[in-house]
């Protein structure tokens, strides 16, 4: 709507309709924009965490569309193709990036050079959030050309649907913690499980629901059996978007231990559903949306004892936990609703197309 009001038409070129790790089903009938799915090749190198797309057909599509400006995803093969296209068809492009510095991840000199190389010709940048913005600046992006459009979801959907689901739920019994995501050691889930062991040694008035699938599900199930946590920890499996509000509505707190995610959209979803959050400080979403002691806690999950203490605090203070959940809902609406995030993206587009000579980057 904001683009249309500004006289800007949007067409999205998808590299693919999905890939092996992602199990969600897109309902393309709900799209309110023109789109095309490229016949792109996919390559995962045996690593389900990282799938690479070739973006075959992108150059031909750009020639056909002849846009005034291109927004391209991160430092992908698609960005390289856009850079090459711009050499022969002068055209401003905006890099939309969520990349952040991740602890323990050592980028090669070649990768850093490639990113700086693609960055120099870009006319502007759109960052997922604060940490992605700082990463772009560290590579040499002019700060005044970096716009923030926080990575987000349809927060209204999760807020309204969770409220509707709660009408049919009797909120009695143990407090329920919930994790939604890939069941992988890379998501730091074992640290969460160790915190559960510590908490269970002192009390039995809580439950943990793990929603999702992943290559390490069997490992975590074996851990639960070994530690006799079958009555505490449950495995729900993968849940599509329409079923997720019900899982969130039946829970009291969202836990997000990942040290790997450049963002973490599940946190947006949980906050919109009115849940407090216990989150790792190392994921991109935490800096922007989790306010310590206001809508949850920012906790280093490498210390399971600290995590267990925060979980115990929420168990002992259900009234304050509920208030934190309401704060979550307000924060995500103020900072990362679709209109707010769209405004950041529109600002970047206007900056580029209103430049004195938008075909030449600064």
N, C-alpha and C positions, 0 to 999 in steps of 0.2 A: 504494500500500500504506500509506503514512504517513497519507494522508487517511482511508482506511477504518479504520485503527487508531484514529483520533481521532474516529470517528463522523461524518465529513464526506463527503457525496456530491458528486461533481463532474460537471458537464455542460459541454461546450465548444460554443460557438456560433461556427462558422467564417464569416467574411465571404464566402469563396469557396473552392472546392477548389483554386484555383491562379490564375496569371495569366501573361501573355505571356512575360515574361523568364525565369520559373522553369520549368526543363525537367524537374525531378525528378518521379517518379511516386510518389504516396503509396499505400501498401497499408493501406487503412483497416480491413482485417480484423485488423491487428495492434494496433489501438487497444484499450486496456484501460480505457476510459471511455466514457460515453454522449456522443453528439455530435449536432449538427444543422448542416447547411450552409444558410446563408441565401441567398436569391435576391438577392444584392447586386449593384449596378451597379459597374463598374470604369472608371476613367478614368486614363490615363497621360500625357496632355498632350504626347504625342510624346517623352517622356523615359522610356526603358526602365528607368532607375534608380529611378524613383518612380511607383508605381501607387497610386491612391487608391480606396478602397472606400466606397460609400454606406451600407453596413450596413442596407439596406432590410429591414424585417421584424423588426429587433431589438427595438423597443418591444413589438410583439405577442408575441414569444417571451418577453420578460421578464414580461409580464403573465400568460402561461400558466404559466411555471415558478415565479413568485413566490419567488425565492431569498432566502436570508438575507444574502447578500453577493455582490457582483459584482467580478470581476477584469477590468479592461478594458485594452486595448492602447494605451499611450502617450497622445498628445494627438491622437488620430484623430477622424474623424467619428463613430466608434462611441462614443468617450468623451463627445463632445458630446451624443449621443443618450441615453447613460446619465445624464448630468447633468440633461438635460431630464426624463427619466423620474423621476428622484429628487425633482423638485419636487412631483410629484403623488402619488408612491408612495414615501414616505420609506424609503430603503434605502441602507446604506453601500456605497461602492464603493472599490476599491483600484486605483490606477494602476500598471500594470506597464510600465516604461519602460527603453529602452536608449539614449535620446537623450544625446549628449555634445556638448561644445563641439568643433567641427571647425575647424581652421585655414583661414582664408579664407572661412568661411561666416558671413555677416552676417544674423542674424535681424532681421526687421522689428519695429518697435515693436508692431504689431498682433499678430504671432505671439506675441511674448513676453507681451503682455497676455492673449491667449487662453489661453496655457498657465498663467499665474498664476491666471487666473479659474477654470479647471477644477480646478486643484490645491487651491484653498482649500476646496472642499467634499469633497475626498477624505478618507477615514478613515485610510488608510495608503498606503504606496508599496512597490513591489518593484522593485529596480534590477538590471539585468543584471550590474553589477560596480561597482568603485570609482568610475570616472569618471562613470558614469550616476548613482550615488548623490550625488556632489558636484554634479552639474548640478541634480538635484532640490532639494537644499538651497539652491543659489544662487537658485532661483526662489522660495524661501520655505517649502519643505517642512520641518516640524520633524524634526530629525535622529533623534529617538527613534522616529519613525513610519516611517523608511526602513529596509527590510529588503533584504538582498542575497541573491538567488537567481541565481547566475551562469548566464548563457546557456550551454546545453550540448547535447550529443548523447548517444547511447548509447555511452559510452566503452568498455564491455565488448565490444560488437560489434566495434568497430574494433581493439581490442587483441587479442582472440582470433582474429579473421579474419586480421589481418596476420601473426600468429605462424604460423597454418596455411599461409598463402601462402608464407612464407619457407622452409618445408620443401621447397618445390618450385623454389626460386630458387637458382641458383649465383651467389653474391655475388663475382663477379670483374669485372675491367675497370674503366672509369672510374667515379669517384664521381658519383652522380646527384643533382642538385638538382631539386626539383619545386615547381611552383606550381599551385594548384587554385583556379579562380574565374572570374569574368567577364573576358573579354579586352577591356579598355577602358583608354583613356588615363587615365580617372578613377581607376583602380586603381593608378596610378603605375607601370605596367608598363614604360614606356619608360625609366625610370631603372634598372630591373633590367636591361633589355637593354643599356644603356650600360655597366653594370658587367660584363656578360658580355663585351662587346667588350674592355674593359681586361684582364680576366682571360685571355681567349683570346690576347691579344698576348704573354703570357708563358708560357702552357702550354696543353696540349691534353688533359689527363688528367681531364676532367670532361664532364658533359652536363647540359642543362637540359630538363626536360619541362614543357610548358604544357598543362594539362588544363582544358578548358572551351571555351565559345564566347562570342562577343560582337561588337559592331558594329565593333570595330577589329581583328579577326583579320587581315584582308587587309593592314592597315597594318603589323602586326608581321611577317607573312610576307614582305612586301616589304623590310622592314628586315633580316631574316635573310639574304635573298638579296643585298642590297646589300653587307652586311658579310661575305659568304662564311662564314656560320655554319651552313650546312645540316647539317654533320656534328656540330654542337654542340647546336643547339636543335631540338626536335621538337614538333609540334602534335598532340595526341591527340584533341581534340574533347571533347564532353561525355560524362561517365561517370556512370551512375547509382550510387546508394549501394552496391549489391551488388558493383559492379566496382571501387570505389574502394580498398578495402583492398589489392588486388593491386598497384595503382599505387604506393601508399604503401610497401608491403613491398619493392618493387624500388628504392626510393630511399634516400638517405642523409641528406638534409636538406630541410626545408621552408622556402621563402622566401615572405614575406608583405609586399610593399611598400606595401600600401594605406594611404593617408592619409584615406580616405573612410568606411571601415566603422565603424559604431557599436560593432560587436563583431568578428565574424570566426570563425564556427563551424568553418571549415576548419582553423583552428589547433588547436581541441580535437581534431578528428579525427586530424590529423597527430601530435599529442602522444600520443594514446591508442595510435597505431600504433608509437610508440617512436622518433620522429624529433626531432632537435634543430631549433630554429627560429631563423631570422634574420627579425626582425619590425620593422616601423616603430613608433616610439613613439607615433604619432598615432591608432592604432586602439584601440578600447576593450579588446579582449582582452589587449593587451600588458601593461598595468599589473597585471592580475590573474594572468596565467598564465606570462608569460615572465620568467624570472629571469636577468639578464645574467650571462654567464660560468658559469651553472649548467646550464641546459637550452637555451642558445643565446645569441644576441646581439640586443640592441636597437640598431638602427642607423637613422640618418636617411638614407633612400633618395634624398634630394635630393643626396647626395654619393656618386656612383657609385664613386669611388676607395675610400672607406671600406668600402662593401659588398663590393667586389672583394677587399679585404684580409682581411675576415672569411671570405669563401668560401675564399680561399687558405689561411687558417689551418686550416680544417676539412680541406681536402685534404691538408695536411701533417701533420695529427694525427688520423688515422682512429680510433685507440684512444680518445682523449678525446671525439671526436665520438660514438662509440657510447655512451660513458658519459653524455653529455649527453642522448642519446635515451632512455636508461633513466630519467634524472632527469625528462624530460618526462612519461613515463608515470606516474611516481609523483606528480608535481605535479598533473596533471589529475585523477587519481583522488582525491587528497586535497582538492582545491579545487572541482572541477566535475564530479564524477560525478553521475548522476541522483539517487541518494539524498541527497547533500550539497545539491544545488540544491533538491531538493524540500523539504528541511528548512527552508530559508529561506522558501519560499513558505508552508509550513504555519504557520510562526511568525507571518507577517503575517496570515493568516486567523484564527488563534487570538486574536491581539491585537485584531482587530476584533470578532469575535463574542463575545468575553468582556468587552468594554467594558461599563461600567455601563448605557449607553444606546447601543447600536451603531447605531441609526438616525439618530443625530445626530452629525455629525462635529465634532471638536474644533477 
